[in-house]
Amino acid sequence: MDSTSPLACLLVGQPTLRRNIKLGMLAALDQRIAIRYNMPPMTSEETTSYLAHHLALAGRSDTLFSDDAITLIHDTARGYPRAVNNLAVQALLSAYADNKSIVDESSARAAVAEVTAE
């Protein structure tokens, strides 16, 4: 690269990306990163709003997740959006399979068991 072919790149990834860039074999790339930002996990309130927003996008304005279910999903996911998504979808499937109209704590527990099973 030289001054006639500048390159700008935006790297977005999970926390493992930051650790991988710190590896010795990627030192040249690590030295060229000018700005870094670490997005913290969502708070419990943000997780509640996040789920409500996604449900609203899907056309649901009523309560679909109990407070206990949201708390369990948030705590298990540690506030990371992708994990919240996975657990919420699995909890919805569990509630549907049990013919429930609301995702309660038992549906969320079933989702946690399914997602974290090895």
Summary of the structure (lengths in Angstrom):
residues: 118
radius of gyration: 19.4
end to end distance: 45.7
largest distance: 63.2
contacts: 276
relative contact order: 0.11
helix: 59%
strand: 2%
